[in-house]
Amino acid sequence: MRPKRNRGPRWNGLDLIMLLAVGGLILEHSLHLTPIGHKVILSVIVVVVYGLMGLLVKANTATLDTLDAEKCREQSRDPAIFGTQEFPTHTQARFREVMSFYRHEAPHK
């Protein structure tokens, strides 16, 4: 039995959803329907694509949460990123806000 590895999300599902959407649009374009028929077909394509995207996200929720947590941990550990002008800590951001108030400046967001 193979040990479970920390695998990333399965992005190949996005490729399949894209192919399905493009195929549906090409098929819809080639059909000779009334304008209402075209709108119905396009609506069905949109609902199916959003439904499949929701299923893909639901299937990869645990992996996506893990990626988010890992990124947050890396960012908080790396002093070159966390605590700089671009990514201030909460304390640094609050200090800037208070100091800009006393200097009568617009606060930096």
Backbone atoms as SQL, in Angstrom:
CREATE TABLE atoms (id INTEGER PRIMARY KEY, chain TEXT, resi INTEGER, resn TEXT, atom TEXT, x REAL, y REAL, z REAL);
INSERT INTO atoms VALUES
  (1, 'A', 1, 'MET', 'N', 0.841, -1.171, 0.000),
  (2, 'A', 1, 'MET', 'CA', 0.000, 0.000, 0.000),
  (3, 'A', 1, 'MET', 'C', 0.893, 1.243, 0.000),
  (4, 'A', 2, 'ARG', 'N', 0.544, 2.233, -0.773),
  (5, 'A', 2, 'ARG', 'CA', 1.327, 3.453, -0.867),
  (6, 'A', 2, 'ARG', 'C', 0.922, 4.418, 0.246),
  (7, 'A', 3, 'PRO', 'N', 1.896, 5.091, 0.845),
  (8, 'A', 3, 'PRO', 'CA', 1.549, 6.061, 1.881),
  (9, 'A', 3, 'PRO', 'C', 0.877, 7.276, 1.252),
  (10, 'A', 4, 'LYS', 'N', 0.003, 7.884, 2.033),
  (11, 'A', 4, 'LYS', 'CA', -0.690, 9.076, 1.540),
  (12, 'A', 4, 'LYS', 'C', 0.286, 10.241, 1.551),
  (13, 'A', 5, 'ARG', 'N', 0.411, 10.865, 0.402),
  (14, 'A', 5, 'ARG', 'CA', 1.279, 12.030, 0.303),
  (15, 'A', 5, 'ARG', 'C', 0.420, 13.280, 0.299),
  (16, 'A', 6, 'ASN', 'N', 1.024, 14.384, 0.671),
  (17, 'A', 6, 'ASN', 'CA', 0.329, 15.666, 0.619),
  (18, 'A', 6, 'ASN', 'C', 0.301, 16.118, -0.842),
  (19, 'A', 7, 'ARG', 'N', -0.730, 15.711, -1.517),
  (20, 'A', 7, 'ARG', 'CA', -0.858, 16.058, -2.931),
  (21, 'A', 7, 'ARG', 'C', -1.616, 17.356, -3.060),
  (22, 'A', 8, 'GLY', 'N', -1.308, 18.073, -4.104),
  (23, 'A', 8, 'GLY', 'CA', -1.988, 19.331, -4.361),
  (24, 'A', 8, 'GLY', 'C', -3.377, 19.080, -4.922),
  (25, 'A', 9, 'PRO', 'N', -4.122, 20.136, -5.132),
  (26, 'A', 9, 'PRO', 'CA', -5.453, 19.975, -5.696),
  (27, 'A', 9, 'PRO', 'C', -5.370, 19.447, -7.130),
  (28, 'A', 10, 'ARG', 'N', -6.377, 18.773, -7.523),
  (29, 'A', 10, 'ARG', 'CA', -6.409, 18.201, -8.875),
  (30, 'A', 10, 'ARG', 'C', -6.979, 19.240, -9.832),
  (31, 'A', 11, 'TRP', 'N', -6.086, 19.908, -10.542),
  (32, 'A', 11, 'TRP', 'CA', -6.500, 20.976, -11.447),
  (33, 'A', 11, 'TRP', 'C', -6.930, 20.448, -12.810),
  (34, 'A', 12, 'ASN', 'N', -6.706, 19.160, -13.102),
  (35, 'A', 12, 'ASN', 'CA', -7.104, 18.639, -14.401),
  (36, 'A', 12, 'ASN', 'C', -8.624, 18.669, -14.575),
  (37, 'A', 13, 'GLY', 'N', -9.368, 18.740, -13.493),
  (38, 'A', 13, 'GLY', 'CA', -10.820, 18.881, -13.593),
  (39, 'A', 13, 'GLY', 'C', -11.211, 20.194, -14.242),
  (40, 'A', 14, 'LEU', 'N', -10.398, 21.236, -14.014),
  (41, 'A', 14, 'LEU', 'CA', -10.667, 22.528, -14.659),
  (42, 'A', 14, 'LEU', 'C', -10.546, 22.418, -16.173),
  (43, 'A', 15, 'ASP', 'N', -9.557, 21.647, -16.627),
  (44, 'A', 15, 'ASP', 'CA', -9.395, 21.457, -18.069),
  (45, 'A', 15, 'ASP', 'C', -10.620, 20.774, -18.670),
  (46, 'A', 16, 'LEU', 'N', -11.122, 19.771, -17.977),
  (47, 'A', 16, 'LEU', 'CA', -12.306, 19.065, -18.472),
  (48, 'A', 16, 'LEU', 'C', -13.536, 19.974, -18.486),
  (49, 'A', 17, 'ILE', 'N', -13.685, 20.789, -17.451),
  (50, 'A', 17, 'ILE', 'CA', -14.819, 21.712, -17.403),
  (51, 'A', 17, 'ILE', 'C', -14.722, 22.715, -18.538),
  (52, 'A', 18, 'MET', 'N', -13.501, 23.223, -18.806),
  (53, 'A', 18, 'MET', 'CA', -13.302, 24.174, -19.894),
  (54, 'A', 18, 'MET', 'C', -13.619, 23.537, -21.242),
  (55, 'A', 19, 'LEU', 'N', -13.158, 22.326, -21.443),
  (56, 'A', 19, 'LEU', 'CA', -13.461, 21.632, -22.706),
  (57, 'A', 19, 'LEU', 'C', -14.966, 21.420, -22.872),
  (58, 'A', 20, 'LEU', 'N', -15.630, 21.047, -21.795),
  (59, 'A', 20, 'LEU', 'CA', -17.074, 20.847, -21.843),
  (60, 'A', 20, 'LEU', 'C', -17.791, 22.151, -22.180),
  (61, 'A', 21, 'ALA', 'N', -17.370, 23.250, -21.564),
  (62, 'A', 21, 'ALA', 'CA', -18.001, 24.549, -21.817),
  (63, 'A', 21, 'ALA', 'C', -17.781, 24.989, -23.261),
  (64, 'A', 22, 'VAL', 'N', -16.549, 24.872, -23.745),
  (65, 'A', 22, 'VAL', 'CA', -16.257, 25.274, -25.130),
  (66, 'A', 22, 'VAL', 'C', -17.006, 24.387, -26.108),
  (67, 'A', 23, 'GLY', 'N', -17.035, 23.096, -25.834),
  (68, 'A', 23, 'GLY', 'CA', -17.787, 22.184, -26.699),
  (69, 'A', 23, 'GLY', 'C', -19.269, 22.507, -26.724),
  (70, 'A', 24, 'GLY', 'N', -19.817, 22.826, -25.559),
  (71, 'A', 24, 'GLY', 'CA', -21.226, 23.210, -25.493),
  (72, 'A', 24, 'GLY', 'C', -21.511, 24.494, -26.254),
  (73, 'A', 25, 'LEU', 'N', -20.601, 25.462, -26.152),
  (74, 'A', 25, 'LEU', 'CA', -20.787, 26.716, -26.894),
  (75, 'A', 25, 'LEU', 'C', -20.695, 26.510, -28.400),
  (76, 'A', 26, 'ILE', 'N', -19.767, 25.671, -28.822),
  (77, 'A', 26, 'ILE', 'CA', -19.655, 25.378, -30.261),
  (78, 'A', 26, 'ILE', 'C', -20.897, 24.662, -30.740),
  (79, 'A', 27, 'LEU', 'N', -21.367, 23.693, -29.973),
  (80, 'A', 27, 'LEU', 'CA', -22.583, 22.970, -30.344),
  (81, 'A', 27, 'LEU', 'C', -23.784, 23.913, -30.374),
  (82, 'A', 28, 'GLU', 'N', -23.886, 24.793, -29.396),
  (83, 'A', 28, 'GLU', 'CA', -24.997, 25.745, -29.342),
  (84, 'A', 28, 'GLU', 'C', -24.973, 26.678, -30.542),
  (85, 'A', 29, 'HIS', 'N', -23.773, 27.090, -30.947),
  (86, 'A', 29, 'HIS', 'CA', -23.646, 28.005, -32.088),
  (87, 'A', 29, 'HIS', 'C', -24.061, 27.325, -33.396),
  (88, 'A', 30, 'SER', 'N', -23.793, 26.025, -33.501),
  (89, 'A', 30, 'SER', 'CA', -24.101, 25.322, -34.748),
  (90, 'A', 30, 'SER', 'C', -25.577, 24.933, -34.863),
  (91, 'A', 31, 'LEU', 'N', -26.300, 24.928, -33.751),
  (92, 'A', 31, 'LEU', 'CA', -27.720, 24.587, -33.793),
  (93, 'A', 31, 'LEU', 'C', -28.536, 25.763, -34.338),
  (94, 'A', 32, 'HIS', 'N', -29.576, 25.444, -35.063),
  (95, 'A', 32, 'HIS', 'CA', -30.470, 26.474, -35.595),
  (96, 'A', 32, 'HIS', 'C', -31.720, 26.502, -34.725),
  (97, 'A', 33, 'LEU', 'N', -31.671, 27.339, -33.699),
  (98, 'A', 33, 'LEU', 'CA', -32.770, 27.454, -32.753),
  (99, 'A', 33, 'LEU', 'C', -33.309, 28.870, -32.761),
  (100, 'A', 34, 'THR', 'N', -34.421, 29.035, -32.102),
  (101, 'A', 34, 'THR', 'CA', -34.972, 30.380, -31.928),
  (102, 'A', 34, 'THR', 'C', -34.088, 31.121, -30.917),
  (103, 'A', 35, 'PRO', 'N', -34.198, 32.446, -30.858),
  (104, 'A', 35, 'PRO', 'CA', -33.397, 33.188, -29.866),
  (105, 'A', 35, 'PRO', 'C', -33.650, 32.727, -28.433),
  (106, 'A', 36, 'ILE', 'N', -34.881, 32.351, -28.131),
  (107, 'A', 36, 'ILE', 'CA', -35.173, 31.851, -26.784),
  (108, 'A', 36, 'ILE', 'C', -34.481, 30.509, -26.558),
  (109, 'A', 37, 'GLY', 'N', -34.451, 29.683, -27.576),
  (110, 'A', 37, 'GLY', 'CA', -33.767, 28.390, -27.468),
  (111, 'A', 37, 'GLY', 'C', -32.284, 28.563, -27.196),
  (112, 'A', 38, 'HIS', 'N', -31.654, 29.531, -27.881),
  (113, 'A', 38, 'HIS', 'CA', -30.240, 29.810, -27.640),
  (114, 'A', 38, 'HIS', 'C', -30.017, 30.280, -26.204),
  (115, 'A', 39, 'LYS', 'N', -30.913, 31.129, -25.701),
  (116, 'A', 39, 'LYS', 'CA', -30.780, 31.613, -24.327),
  (117, 'A', 39, 'LYS', 'C', -30.913, 30.479, -23.324),
  (118, 'A', 40, 'VAL', 'N', -31.828, 29.556, -23.590),
  (119, 'A', 40, 'VAL', 'CA', -32.021, 28.412, -22.691),
  (120, 'A', 40, 'VAL', 'C', -30.772, 27.533, -22.694),
  (121, 'A', 41, 'ILE', 'N', -30.236, 27.256, -23.879),
  (122, 'A', 41, 'ILE', 'CA', -29.036, 26.413, -23.977),
  (123, 'A', 41, 'ILE', 'C', -27.862, 27.084, -23.260),
  (124, 'A', 42, 'LEU', 'N', -27.684, 28.394, -23.477),
  (125, 'A', 42, 'LEU', 'CA', -26.595, 29.112, -22.805),
  (126, 'A', 42, 'LEU', 'C', -26.778, 29.097, -21.289),
  (127, 'A', 43, 'SER', 'N', -28.012, 29.242, -20.836),
  (128, 'A', 43, 'SER', 'CA', -28.278, 29.189, -19.395),
  (129, 'A', 43, 'SER', 'C', -27.944, 27.816, -18.826),
  (130, 'A', 44, 'VAL', 'N', -28.285, 26.774, -19.549),
  (131, 'A', 44, 'VAL', 'CA', -27.969, 25.415, -19.104),
  (132, 'A', 44, 'VAL', 'C', -26.455, 25.216, -19.037),
  (133, 'A', 45, 'ILE', 'N', -25.732, 25.734, -20.035),
  (134, 'A', 45, 'ILE', 'CA', -24.270, 25.616, -20.028),
  (135, 'A', 45, 'ILE', 'C', -23.688, 26.321, -18.803),
  (136, 'A', 46, 'VAL', 'N', -24.180, 27.520, -18.507),
  (137, 'A', 46, 'VAL', 'CA', -23.683, 28.271, -17.350),
  (138, 'A', 46, 'VAL', 'C', -23.972, 27.513, -16.059),
  (139, 'A', 47, 'VAL', 'N', -25.170, 26.992, -15.907),
  (140, 'A', 47, 'VAL', 'CA', -25.532, 26.261, -14.681),
  (141, 'A', 47, 'VAL', 'C', -24.672, 25.006, -14.531),
  (142, 'A', 48, 'VAL', 'N', -24.459, 24.295, -15.625),
  (143, 'A', 48, 'VAL', 'CA', -23.650, 23.069, -15.561),
  (144, 'A', 48, 'VAL', 'C', -22.198, 23.403, -15.197),
  (145, 'A', 49, 'VAL', 'N', -21.646, 24.449, -15.822),
  (146, 'A', 49, 'VAL', 'CA', -20.253, 24.816, -15.543),
  (147, 'A', 49, 'VAL', 'C', -20.103, 25.244, -14.082),
  (148, 'A', 50, 'TYR', 'N', -21.006, 26.084, -13.586),
  (149, 'A', 50, 'TYR', 'CA', -20.918, 26.498, -12.182),
  (150, 'A', 50, 'TYR', 'C', -21.129, 25.320, -11.242),
  (151, 'A', 51, 'GLY', 'N', -22.011, 24.414, -11.576),
  (152, 'A', 51, 'GLY', 'CA', -22.216, 23.231, -10.748),
  (153, 'A', 51, 'GLY', 'C', -20.972, 22.358, -10.691),
  (154, 'A', 52, 'LEU', 'N', -20.340, 22.160, -11.847),
  (155, 'A', 52, 'LEU', 'CA', -19.118, 21.354, -11.876),
  (156, 'A', 52, 'LEU', 'C', -17.975, 22.044, -11.133),
  (157, 'A', 53, 'MET', 'N', -17.902, 23.377, -11.240),
  (158, 'A', 53, 'MET', 'CA', -16.877, 24.111, -10.493),
  (159, 'A', 53, 'MET', 'C', -17.104, 23.953, -8.988),
  (160, 'A', 54, 'GLY', 'N', -18.358, 24.008, -8.561),
  (161, 'A', 54, 'GLY', 'CA', -18.672, 23.820, -7.154),
  (162, 'A', 54, 'GLY', 'C', -18.281, 22.430, -6.671),
  (163, 'A', 55, 'LEU', 'N', -18.540, 21.425, -7.487),
  (164, 'A', 55, 'LEU', 'CA', -18.154, 20.061, -7.120),
  (165, 'A', 55, 'LEU', 'C', -16.641, 19.918, -7.050),
  (166, 'A', 56, 'LEU', 'N', -15.935, 20.575, -7.973),
  (167, 'A', 56, 'LEU', 'CA', -14.471, 20.515, -7.971),
  (168, 'A', 56, 'LEU', 'C', -13.906, 21.172, -6.709),
  (169, 'A', 57, 'VAL', 'N', -14.450, 22.310, -6.341),
  (170, 'A', 57, 'VAL', 'CA', -13.983, 22.991, -5.127),
  (171, 'A', 57, 'VAL', 'C', -14.315, 22.153, -3.892),
  (172, 'A', 58, 'LYS', 'N', -15.504, 21.566, -3.875),
  (173, 'A', 58, 'LYS', 'CA', -15.889, 20.734, -2.731),
  (174, 'A', 58, 'LYS', 'C', -14.970, 19.514, -2.608),
  (175, 'A', 59, 'ALA', 'N', -14.592, 18.933, -3.727),
  (176, 'A', 59, 'ALA', 'CA', -13.718, 17.763, -3.692),
  (177, 'A', 59, 'ALA', 'C', -12.305, 18.123, -3.242),
  (178, 'A', 60, 'ASN', 'N', -11.880, 19.349, -3.499),
  (179, 'A', 60, 'ASN', 'CA', -10.517, 19.771, -3.166),
  (180, 'A', 60, 'ASN', 'C', -10.462, 20.698, -1.957),
  (181, 'A', 61, 'THR', 'N', -11.522, 20.785, -1.177),
  (182, 'A', 61, 'THR', 'CA', -11.572, 21.725, -0.060),
  (183, 'A', 61, 'THR', 'C', -10.447, 21.493, 0.941),
  (184, 'A', 62, 'ALA', 'N', -10.229, 20.269, 1.337),
  (185, 'A', 62, 'ALA', 'CA', -9.200, 19.980, 2.336),
  (186, 'A', 62, 'ALA', 'C', -7.825, 20.379, 1.832),
  (187, 'A', 63, 'THR', 'N', -7.538, 20.072, 0.589),
  (188, 'A', 63, 'THR', 'CA', -6.231, 20.412, 0.031),
  (189, 'A', 63, 'THR', 'C', -6.058, 21.913, -0.089),
  (190, 'A', 64, 'LEU', 'N', -7.107, 22.620, -0.524),
  (191, 'A', 64, 'LEU', 'CA', -7.024, 24.068, -0.655),
  (192, 'A', 64, 'LEU', 'C', -6.855, 24.735, 0.704),
  (193, 'A', 65, 'ASP', 'N', -7.526, 24.221, 1.725),
  (194, 'A', 65, 'ASP', 'CA', -7.349, 24.757, 3.084),
  (195, 'A', 65, 'ASP', 'C', -5.923, 24.545, 3.566),
  (196, 'A', 66, 'THR', 'N', -5.360, 23.380, 3.275),
  (197, 'A', 66, 'THR', 'CA', -3.986, 23.085, 3.668),
  (198, 'A', 66, 'THR', 'C', -3.025, 24.040, 2.986),
  (199, 'A', 67, 'LEU', 'N', -3.240, 24.306, 1.693),
  (200, 'A', 67, 'LEU', 'CA', -2.378, 25.242, 0.974),
  (201, 'A', 67, 'LEU', 'C', -2.456, 26.631, 1.584),
  (202, 'A', 68, 'ASP', 'N', -3.661, 27.069, 1.942),
  (203, 'A', 68, 'ASP', 'CA', -3.837, 28.379, 2.562),
  (204, 'A', 68, 'ASP', 'C', -3.096, 28.453, 3.898),
  (205, 'A', 69, 'ALA', 'N', -3.227, 27.414, 4.710),
  (206, 'A', 69, 'ALA', 'CA', -2.578, 27.404, 6.018),
  (207, 'A', 69, 'ALA', 'C', -1.057, 27.398, 5.867),
  (208, 'A', 70, 'GLU', 'N', -0.542, 26.624, 4.904),
  (209, 'A', 70, 'GLU', 'CA', 0.898, 26.573, 4.681),
  (210, 'A', 70, 'GLU', 'C', 1.423, 27.935, 4.234),
  (211, 'A', 71, 'LYS', 'N', 0.697, 28.596, 3.350),
  (212, 'A', 71, 'LYS', 'CA', 1.124, 29.904, 2.868),
  (213, 'A', 71, 'LYS', 'C', 1.151, 30.912, 4.014),
  (214, 'A', 72, 'CYS', 'N', 0.144, 30.863, 4.862),
  (215, 'A', 72, 'CYS', 'CA', 0.084, 31.769, 6.013),
  (216, 'A', 72, 'CYS', 'C', 1.246, 31.515, 6.965),
  (217, 'A', 73, 'ARG', 'N', 1.554, 30.238, 7.236),
  (218, 'A', 73, 'ARG', 'CA', 2.665, 29.911, 8.120),
  (219, 'A', 73, 'ARG', 'C', 3.993, 30.372, 7.534),
  (220, 'A', 74, 'GLU', 'N', 4.196, 30.148, 6.235),
  (221, 'A', 74, 'GLU', 'CA', 5.435, 30.574, 5.592),
  (222, 'A', 74, 'GLU', 'C', 5.566, 32.094, 5.647),
  (223, 'A', 75, 'GLN', 'N', 4.489, 32.780, 5.386),
  (224, 'A', 75, 'GLN', 'CA', 4.528, 34.234, 5.359),
  (225, 'A', 75, 'GLN', 'C', 4.813, 34.787, 6.750),
  (226, 'A', 76, 'SER', 'N', 4.234, 34.189, 7.786),
  (227, 'A', 76, 'SER', 'CA', 4.440, 34.703, 9.138),
  (228, 'A', 76, 'SER', 'C', 5.822, 34.355, 9.667),
  (229, 'A', 77, 'ARG', 'N', 6.450, 33.292, 9.143),
  (230, 'A', 77, 'ARG', 'CA', 7.788, 32.920, 9.580),
  (231, 'A', 77, 'ARG', 'C', 8.880, 33.686, 8.844),
  (232, 'A', 78, 'ASP', 'N', 8.619, 34.114, 7.645),
  (233, 'A', 78, 'ASP', 'CA', 9.643, 34.731, 6.817),
  (234, 'A', 78, 'ASP', 'C', 9.710, 36.223, 7.108),
  (235, 'A', 79, 'PRO', 'N', 10.741, 36.689, 7.819),
  (236, 'A', 79, 'PRO', 'CA', 10.802, 38.112, 8.147),
  (237, 'A', 79, 'PRO', 'C', 11.023, 38.992, 6.926),
  (238, 'A', 80, 'ALA', 'N', 11.472, 38.414, 5.830),
  (239, 'A', 80, 'ALA', 'CA', 11.659, 39.205, 4.620),
  (240, 'A', 80, 'ALA', 'C', 10.316, 39.585, 4.009),
  (241, 'A', 81, 'ILE', 'N', 9.263, 38.850, 4.336),
  (242, 'A', 81, 'ILE', 'CA', 7.946, 39.139, 3.781),
  (243, 'A', 81, 'ILE', 'C', 7.051, 39.773, 4.833),
  (244, 'A', 82, 'PHE', 'N', 6.952, 39.143, 5.983),
  (245, 'A', 82, 'PHE', 'CA', 6.018, 39.581, 7.015),
  (246, 'A', 82, 'PHE', 'C', 6.664, 40.667, 7.860),
  (247, 'A', 83, 'GLY', 'N', 5.995, 41.778, 7.990),
  (248, 'A', 83, 'GLY', 'CA', 6.525, 42.881, 8.757),
  (249, 'A', 83, 'GLY', 'C', 7.195, 43.937, 7.897),
  (250, 'A', 84, 'THR', 'N', 7.049, 43.837, 6.580),
  (251, 'A', 84, 'THR', 'CA', 7.603, 44.835, 5.675),
  (252, 'A', 84, 'THR', 'C', 6.535, 45.864, 5.339),
  (253, 'A', 85, 'GLN', 'N', 6.896, 46.853, 4.530),
  (254, 'A', 85, 'GLN', 'CA', 5.943, 47.885, 4.126),
  (255, 'A', 85, 'GLN', 'C', 4.747, 47.272, 3.401),
  (256, 'A', 86, 'GLU', 'N', 5.004, 46.285, 2.551),
  (257, 'A', 86, 'GLU', 'CA', 3.917, 45.678, 1.772),
  (258, 'A', 86, 'GLU', 'C', 3.029, 44.779, 2.622),
  (259, 'A', 87, 'PHE', 'N', 3.628, 44.070, 3.579),
  (260, 'A', 87, 'PHE', 'CA', 2.894, 43.139, 4.431),
  (261, 'A', 87, 'PHE', 'C', 3.167, 43.454, 5.902),
  (262, 'A', 88, 'PRO', 'N', 2.605, 44.548, 6.425),
  (263, 'A', 88, 'PRO', 'CA', 2.885, 44.890, 7.825),
  (264, 'A', 88, 'PRO', 'C', 2.138, 43.966, 8.777),
  (265, 'A', 89, 'THR', 'N', 2.704, 43.840, 9.981),
  (266, 'A', 89, 'THR', 'CA', 1.982, 43.114, 11.020),
  (267, 'A', 89, 'THR', 'C', 0.804, 43.977, 11.466),
  (268, 'A', 90, 'HIS', 'N', -0.086, 43.398, 12.233),
  (269, 'A', 90, 'HIS', 'CA', -1.248, 44.150, 12.701),
  (270, 'A', 90, 'HIS', 'C', -0.803, 45.346, 13.548),
  (271, 'A', 91, 'THR', 'N', 0.199, 45.136, 14.380),
  (272, 'A', 91, 'THR', 'CA', 0.698, 46.209, 15.236),
  (273, 'A', 91, 'THR', 'C', 1.316, 47.328, 14.411),
  (274, 'A', 92, 'GLN', 'N', 2.087, 46.957, 13.391),
  (275, 'A', 92, 'GLN', 'CA', 2.701, 47.975, 12.534),
  (276, 'A', 92, 'GLN', 'C', 1.641, 48.773, 11.779),
  (277, 'A', 93, 'ALA', 'N', 0.623, 48.090, 11.283),
  (278, 'A', 93, 'ALA', 'CA', -0.443, 48.775, 10.553),
  (279, 'A', 93, 'ALA', 'C', -1.193, 49.732, 11.468),
  (280, 'A', 94, 'ARG', 'N', -1.466, 49.302, 12.689),
  (281, 'A', 94, 'ARG', 'CA', -2.170, 50.165, 13.646),
  (282, 'A', 94, 'ARG', 'C', -1.309, 51.367, 14.034),
  (283, 'A', 95, 'PHE', 'N', 0.002, 51.147, 14.216),
  (284, 'A', 95, 'PHE', 'CA', 0.919, 52.236, 14.542),
  (285, 'A', 95, 'PHE', 'C', 0.922, 53.284, 13.436),
  (286, 'A', 96, 'ARG', 'N', 0.990, 52.831, 12.176),
  (287, 'A', 96, 'ARG', 'CA', 0.957, 53.775, 11.043),
  (288, 'A', 96, 'ARG', 'C', -0.337, 54.570, 11.026),
  (289, 'A', 97, 'GLU', 'N', -1.434, 53.887, 11.303),
  (290, 'A', 97, 'GLU', 'CA', -2.735, 54.554, 11.291),
  (291, 'A', 97, 'GLU', 'C', -2.794, 55.638, 12.370),
  (292, 'A', 98, 'VAL', 'N', -2.337, 55.326, 13.572),
  (293, 'A', 98, 'VAL', 'CA', -2.357, 56.296, 14.672),
  (294, 'A', 98, 'VAL', 'C', -1.410, 57.454, 14.383),
  (295, 'A', 99, 'MET', 'N', -0.219, 57.156, 13.893),
  (296, 'A', 99, 'MET', 'CA', 0.755, 58.217, 13.607),
  (297, 'A', 99, 'MET', 'C', 0.259, 59.124, 12.480),
  (298, 'A', 100, 'SER', 'N', -0.402, 58.567, 11.484),
  (299, 'A', 100, 'SER', 'CA', -0.923, 59.411, 10.406),
  (300, 'A', 100, 'SER', 'C', -2.041, 60.318, 10.926),
  (301, 'A', 101, 'PHE', 'N', -2.773, 59.842, 11.931),
  (302, 'A', 101, 'PHE', 'CA', -3.807, 60.685, 12.538),
  (303, 'A', 101, 'PHE', 'C', -3.173, 61.891, 13.221),
  (304, 'A', 102, 'TYR', 'N', -2.090, 61.630, 13.970),
  (305, 'A', 102, 'TYR', 'CA', -1.424, 62.733, 14.667),
  (306, 'A', 102, 'TYR', 'C', -0.709, 63.682, 13.709),
  (307, 'A', 103, 'ARG', 'N', -0.280, 63.158, 12.579),
  (308, 'A', 103, 'ARG', 'CA', 0.381, 64.012, 11.587),
  (309, 'A', 103, 'ARG', 'C', -0.603, 64.660, 10.625),
  (310, 'A', 104, 'HIS', 'N', -1.876, 64.364, 10.794),
  (311, 'A', 104, 'HIS', 'CA', -2.962, 64.867, 9.933),
  (312, 'A', 104, 'HIS', 'C', -2.764, 64.431, 8.485),
  (313, 'A', 105, 'GLU', 'N', -2.390, 63.179, 8.305),
  (314, 'A', 105, 'GLU', 'CA', -2.218, 62.596, 6.971),
  (315, 'A', 105, 'GLU', 'C', -3.359, 61.622, 6.725),
  (316, 'A', 106, 'ALA', 'N', -3.510, 61.287, 5.465),
  (317, 'A', 106, 'ALA', 'CA', -4.466, 60.234, 5.121),
  (318, 'A', 106, 'ALA', 'C', -3.838, 58.889, 5.501),
  (319, 'A', 107, 'PRO', 'N', -4.583, 57.987, 6.170),
  (320, 'A', 107, 'PRO', 'CA', -3.988, 56.694, 6.556),
  (321, 'A', 107, 'PRO', 'C', -3.694, 55.839, 5.340),
  (322, 'A', 108, 'HIS', 'N', -2.615, 55.054, 5.442),
  (323, 'A', 108, 'HIS', 'CA', -2.234, 54.130, 4.362),
  (324, 'A', 108, 'HIS', 'C', -3.028, 52.849, 4.512),
  (325, 'A', 109, 'LYS', 'N', -3.592, 52.380, 3.430),
  (326, 'A', 109, 'LYS', 'CA', -4.350, 51.119, 3.458),
  (327, 'A', 109, 'LYS', 'C', -3.630, 50.077, 2.665);
